[in-house]
Amino acid sequence: MSRSYRVAILGATGAVGRELLTLLESRNFPIADLKLLASNRSAGQRLPFKGENLTVETVSNSAFDNVDLVLASAGGSTSKAWATTAVEAGAVVIDNSSAFRMDPQVPLVVPEVNPQAAANHKGIIANPNCTTILMTVAIWPLHQLKPIKRIIAATYQSASGAGAQAMEEVKTQARAILDGREPKPEAFPYPLAFNLFPHNSPLNEQGYCEEEMKMVNETRKIFGDQDIRVTATCVRVPVLRAHSEAINLEFETPFAPESARKILSQAAGVKLVEDWQANHFPMPIEASGRDEVLVGRIRQDISHPCGLELWLCGDQIRKGAALNAVQIAELLVEKNLLKGSAAYVSR
Ligand code: A2P
């Protein structure tokens, strides 16, 4: 008899939380019981799952009793507040926030890249940052053939990365501007409709923002390669839910665009979108709602003999967050790693 699991979604009412619900249903994850958890703001709200309406509960000390798996997407401070409680109650936590990603005790997993890392979990597995997930899925297959020395990334990140409220805000601001009214920024520091701005996460002494440093540090951890050089410029753009990235890769020796194309056309989680005649390449509207990372415009970098340029788009809520988390959960089920553990000790 196959096992089924008692699952809780922490942050069920958010943009990623709702996508988790959809994916658990559409991918037929073996669920014995599903608990929806959020703040007391949304307690009592009902969300549909498999033809039923499930009631959202306020997260509490006893919320994780008799839960095997927690899919957490309620922000870093909420994860920090509840992950240890969940693990001590016997659950495995797949955490979408940045709270535990760089903790050496916590595997940081992209199933297409480093599924083996999940086996070392001590109760918490971290889901990487969305931009890092999308980029690593696209470049890992190339790195397998010829190691990448250096990555230069520029991101064009949608509003969804800042949550459901931020997505609404872009629409409200667009309406306001079209009606000749002042757009009111709330979730973001500046108006995003008809505008863009460098990612507003905190800046370090070197002038890099947190989001950019996530791409640097998380890529190294996922690739298991502390020497790979990564630099990024992250920008928020007025797109609702899929991120885009311009990636420049430097290898030891030249990497023919044709071989990169061939590798990526067969790579797990990647879809090559290149119609040079029609000038049709990945676009956020075509990536939205899709599981794969769309990759195209693969070309030789004319400024460097060992350089390769590519362009990608991926659904930030799906592969950049909820889908990657559900794939990790499926991996745990497949490898029989979902037994619950009280071994994680927060430091
Ligand atoms: P709530 O709807 O009760 O605020 P998003 O990233 O789309 O903004 O969603 C964030 C998710 O995290 C929501 O489900 C939100 O619930 C939840 N959340 C935010 N803060 C807390 C908290 N302190 N405790 C529990 N859930 C929280």
Residues whose N, C-alpha, C, O or C-beta is under 5 A from the ligand:
A	BS01	A2P	G11 A12 T13 G14 A15 V16 G17 A38 S39 N40 R41 S42 V59 S73 A74 G75 T78 A162 G163 A164 Q165
